[in-house]
Amino acid sequence: MYISSMRDKQHTESNANLLTLSTLHTKNNNKMEISTTERQEFNRKIFQRVVDNMTMEEIEIRSLLVSMSASTEENILFQQVLTNEYNNRKKQ
């Protein structure tokens, strides 16, 4: 009887732990969906800080290098930041 109740208790605790893990996994997946946009904005800010400290010549060289690199999400975003900064400086 005692062994049976111990097994039941372990089984209940195991189910509770699985439910907790499942809930955490779902919350983390939801965060990943939300964080894609946040990550993109974060990357944009970092790229902008890097580009702010570049000369026009460095922007031109970096833009060429990025355009020759693989077409990843980060590279496309970096190229946009480089192009925008280049155009803004040309207007001045």
ABEGO torsion letter per residue (X at the ends): XAAAAAAAAAAAAAAAAAAAAAAAAAAAAAAAAAAAAAAAAAAAAAAAAAAAABBAAAAAAAAAAAAABBBBAAAAAAAAAAAAAAAAAAAX
